[in-house]
């Protein structure tokens, strides 16, 4: 028999075998057919598919920042204060200090590391309280002490994590996307630059296969709609475009960056600056349709946290907004789009769809028919 847990779970959860499950250690058969098993896992991708087929999977999203703040205030802080004897003194911790611990010292879906960091703060606060009481004659006097963000940095050292910086001002070839991770949402900076060289697309930033295909689809869309976008027909001739996603040590994958990649490519070739306070998410097709994505709640929270003003989402995700709390949507202008063309005016200031020969001919036909009707009415008069 195999000793790994997944093989044992396969046998336990198999309805054909679990009524006479044999434990190899006790060498005893017993019936497990009427037993309900509840299992947990931090991630899903490393669970064998046969094992997933035997389970009803319930996905629980990670806590949002304001949820972690409330959990810390109501449960973690009182528990740690009591454990370290700080509840006997007038010790308090500000909301800003807790928020600093959440955003700059932890990066997780739950609150395990948050509790660990708060416990560290409590231990060092208890040390300061003891030193303070030892200086006084009456050691039983209560000490008043407030834990501020400055004290947090003094106790925990240099912050371990930082908020990603996005372009505040419009910049050519720089577009902000939104990404979902197992520990919440984040912004995704996409940089594109064009240089003289062979006609090719270079991708860097440790991208996965799905994201590479999204970049190729975005490039093909821009090329096939060059005339509609006001680009020369041979705009890529003798030009090489390089797309880079910063933080190259972190693997990145998924199709939801398609619209972001398309905007970065267009910005680099057209030399038009993309607005810095706009972020977007959505998978794209070669026809220019924007397909729905997942993790909208976490992505909107990441946009709000990083000072984004406008967020472009697929129109099919508009129904998901009803399930998202108002605190997450506060201060965000959410723009649903069904095609890439609908997104251009929101990303590029003053952008107008260029008039192609087809639209110009249609306008000429309309004007000629109007002039004809006017002349006929004059003749009738």
QUIWOQUI-V935014 format. One record per residue. N is the residue number from 0. RES is the residue in one letter. PHI is phi in radians with two decimals (NA if undefined). Layout:
# QUIWOQUI-V935014
N/RES/PHI + N/RES/PHI
This chain:
# QUIWOQUI-V935014
0/X/NA + 1/X/-1.51 + 2/X/-1.66 + 3/X/-1.39 + 4/X/-1.09 + 5/X/-1.12 + 6/X/-1.17 + 7/X/-1.13 + 8/X/-1.17 + 9/X/-1.04 + 10/X/-1.24 + 11/X/-1.17 + 12/X/-1.58 + 13/X/-1.35 + 14/X/-1.12 + 15/X/-1.42 + 16/X/-2.06 + 17/X/-1.30 + 18/X/-1.33 + 19/X/-2.34 + 20/X/-1.20 + 21/X/-1.90 + 22/X/-1.45 + 23/X/-1.22 + 24/X/-1.41 + 25/X/-1.52 + 26/X/1.00 + 27/X/-2.29 + 28/X/-1.52 + 29/X/-2.59 + 30/X/-1.53 + 31/X/-2.02 + 32/X/-1.18 + 33/X/-1.81 + 34/X/-1.67 + 35/X/-1.67 + 36/X/-1.78 + 37/X/-2.03 + 38/X/-2.07 + 39/X/-2.30 + 40/X/-2.65 + 41/X/-1.31 + 42/X/-2.33 + 43/X/-1.78 + 44/X/-1.13 + 45/X/-1.69 + 46/X/-1.50 + 47/X/-0.97 + 48/X/-1.03 + 49/X/-1.02 + 50/X/-1.26 + 51/X/-1.12 + 52/X/-1.12 + 53/X/-1.58 + 54/X/-2.14 + 55/X/-1.70 + 56/X/-1.55 + 57/X/-2.04 + 58/X/-1.58 + 59/X/-1.89 + 60/X/-1.19 + 61/X/-1.19 + 62/X/-1.19 + 63/X/-1.43 + 64/X/-1.07 + 65/X/-1.21 + 66/X/-1.22 + 67/X/-1.09 + 68/X/-1.08 + 69/X/-1.19 + 70/X/-1.08 + 71/X/-1.13 + 72/X/-1.17 + 73/X/-1.50 + 74/X/-2.15 + 75/X/-1.18 + 76/X/-1.09 + 77/X/-1.03 + 78/X/-1.12 + 79/X/-1.25 + 80/X/-1.09 + 81/X/-1.17 + 82/X/-1.14 + 83/X/-1.70 + 84/X/1.31 + 85/X/-1.43 + 86/X/-1.24 + 87/X/-1.46 + 88/X/-2.11 + 89/X/-1.51 + 90/X/-1.78 + 91/X/-2.43 + 92/X/-2.25 + 93/X/-1.33 + 94/X/-1.09 + 95/X/-1.12 + 96/X/-1.18 + 97/X/-1.11 + 98/X/-1.10 + 99/X/-1.12 + 100/X/-1.10 + 101/X/-1.12 + 102/X/-1.54 + 103/X/-1.95 + 104/X/-2.18 + 105/X/-2.35 + 106/X/-2.58 + 107/X/-2.67 + 108/X/-1.42 + 109/X/-1.77 + 110/X/-2.30 + 111/X/-1.12 + 112/X/-1.22 + 113/X/-1.07 + 114/X/-1.14 + 115/X/-1.13 + 116/X/-1.21 + 117/X/-1.14 + 118/X/-1.10 + 119/X/-1.09 + 120/X/-1.07 + 121/X/-1.13 + 122/X/-1.11 + 123/X/-1.28 + 124/X/-1.18 + 125/X/-1.06 + 126/X/-1.08 + 127/X/-1.13 + 128/X/-1.13 + 129/X/-1.11 + 130/X/-1.12 + 131/X/-1.22 + 132/X/-1.22 + 133/X/-1.19 + 134/X/-1.36 + 135/X/-1.63 + 136/X/-1.24 + 137/X/-1.56 + 138/X/-1.28 + 139/X/-1.56 + 140/X/-1.20 + 141/X/-1.30 + 142/X/-1.82 + 143/X/-1.74 + 144/X/-2.70 + 145/X/-2.07 + 146/X/-1.59 + 147/X/-1.88 + 148/X/-0.99 + 149/X/-1.15 + 150/X/-1.17 + 151/X/-1.03 + 152/X/-1.17 + 153/X/-1.17 + 154/X/-1.40 + 155/X/-1.77 + 156/X/1.49 + 157/X/-1.13 + 158/X/-0.96 + 159/X/-1.43 + 160/X/-2.24 + 161/X/-2.39 + 162/X/-1.23 + 163/X/-1.17 + 164/X/-1.62 + 165/X/-1.97 + 166/X/-1.15 + 167/X/-1.36 + 168/X/-1.80 + 169/X/-1.01 + 170/X/-2.51 + 171/X/-1.27 + 172/X/1.34 + 173/X/-2.16 + 174/X/-2.29 + 175/X/-1.82 + 176/X/-1.95 + 177/X/-2.20 + 178/X/-2.28 + 179/X/-1.90 + 180/X/-2.26 + 181/X/-1.18 + 182/X/-1.92 + 183/X/2.19 + 184/X/-1.59 + 185/X/-2.76 + 186/X/-1.52 + 187/X/-2.24 + 188/X/-1.42 + 189/X/-2.11 + 190/X/-2.01 + 191/X/-2.38 + 192/X/-2.44 + 193/X/-1.97 + 194/X/-2.49 + 195/X/-1.23 + 196/X/2.86 + 197/X/-1.14 + 198/X/-1.27 + 199/X/-2.68 + 200/X/-1.97 + 201/X/-1.85 + 202/X/-2.13 + 203/X/-2.36 + 204/X/2.03 + 205/X/1.00 + 206/X/-1.53 + 207/X/-1.41 + 208/X/-1.07 + 209/X/-1.14 + 210/X/-1.21 + 211/X/-1.09 + 212/X/-1.16 + 213/X/-1.11 + 214/X/-1.14 + 215/X/-1.15 + 216/X/-1.14 + 217/X/-1.11 + 218/X/-1.12 + 219/X/-1.13 + 220/X/-1.15 + 221/X/-1.08 + 222/X/-1.16 + 223/X/-1.30 + 224/X/-2.02 + 225/X/-1.02 + 226/X/-1.12 + 227/X/-1.15 + 228/X/-1.63 + 229/X/1.36 + 230/X/-1.71 + 231/X/-1.05 + 232/X/-1.06 + 233/X/-1.86 + 234/X/-1.12 + 235/X/-1.63 + 236/X/-1.13 + 237/X/1.21 + 238/X/-2.17 + 239/X/-2.00 + 240/X/-1.93 + 241/X/-2.03 + 242/X/-1.91 + 243/X/-2.27 + 244/X/-1.95 + 245/X/-1.00 + 246/X/1.11 + 247/X/-1.11 + 248/X/-1.31 + 249/X/-1.71 + 250/X/-1.15 + 251/X/-2.32 + 252/X/-2.75 + 253/X/2.08 + 254/X/-1.58 + 255/X/-1.29 + 256/X/-1.58 + 257/X/-0.98 + 258/X/-1.18 + 259/X/-1.17 + 260/X/-1.12 + 261/X/-1.10 + 262/X/-1.18 + 263/X/-1.16 + 264/X/-1.12 + 265/X/-1.11 + 266/X/-1.08 + 267/X/-1.19 + 268/X/-1.38 + 269/X/-1.51 + 270/X/1.05 + 271/X/-1.84 + 272/X/-1.41 + 273/X/-1.55 + 274/X/-1.11 + 275/X/-1.43 + 276/X/-1.73 + 277/X/-2.03 + 278/X/-2.19 + 279/X/-2.62 + 280/X/-2.69 + 281/X/2.78 + 282/X/-1.42 + 283/X/-2.13 + 284/X/-1.99 + 285/X/-1.16 + 286/X/-1.46 + 287/X/1.63 + 288/X/-1.35 + 289/X/-1.84 + 290/X/-1.64 + 291/X/-1.16 + 292/X/-2.28 + 293/X/-1.93 + 294/X/1.18 + 295/X/-1.10 + 296/X/-1.01 + 297/X/-1.17 + 298/X/-1.18 + 299/X/-1.14 + 300/X/-1.14 + 301/X/-1.13 + 302/X/-1.10 + 303/X/-1.12 + 304/X/-1.13 + 305/X/-1.72 + 306/X/1.37 + 307/X/-1.31 + 308/X/-1.71 + 309/X/-2.26 + 310/X/-2.20 + 311/X/-1.73 + 312/X/-2.24 + 313/X/-1.12 + 314/X/-1.10 + 315/X/-1.23 + 316/X/-1.58 + 317/X/-1.08 + 318/X/-1.15 + 319/X/-1.27 + 320/X/-1.14 + 321/X/-1.17 + 322/X/-1.60 + 323/X/-1.68 + 324/X/-1.13 + 325/X/-1.10 + 326/X/-1.09 + 327/X/-1.31 + 328/X/-1.50 + 329/X/-1.07 + 330/X/1.43 + 331/X/-1.92 + 332/X/-1.66 + 333/X/-1.72 + 334/X/-2.01 + 335/X/-1.41 + 336/X/-2.29 + 337/X/-1.85 + 338/X/-2.34 + 339/X/-1.13 + 340/X/-1.00 + 341/X/-1.20 + 342/X/-1.49 + 343/X/-0.97 + 344/X/-1.08 + 345/X/-1.49 + 346/X/-1.67 + 347/X/-2.02 + 348/X/-1.14 + 349/X/1.27 + 350/X/-1.28 + 351/X/-2.26 + 352/X/-1.12 + 353/X/-1.06 + 354/X/-1.43 + 355/X/-1.53 + 356/X/-1.09 + 357/X/-1.20 + 358/X/-1.21 + 359/X/-1.15 + 360/X/-1.14 + 361/X/-1.11 + 362/X/-1.14 + 363/X/-1.15 + 364/X/-1.09 + 365/X/-1.10 + 366/X/-1.17 + 367/X/-1.17 + 368/X/-1.16 + 369/X/-1.13 + 370/X/-1.15 + 371/X/-1.14 + 372/X/-1.14 + 373/X/-1.15 + 374/X/-1.16 + 375/X/-1.17 + 376/X/-1.16 + 377/X/-1.14 + 378/X/-1.10 + 379/X/-1.13 + 380/X/-1.14
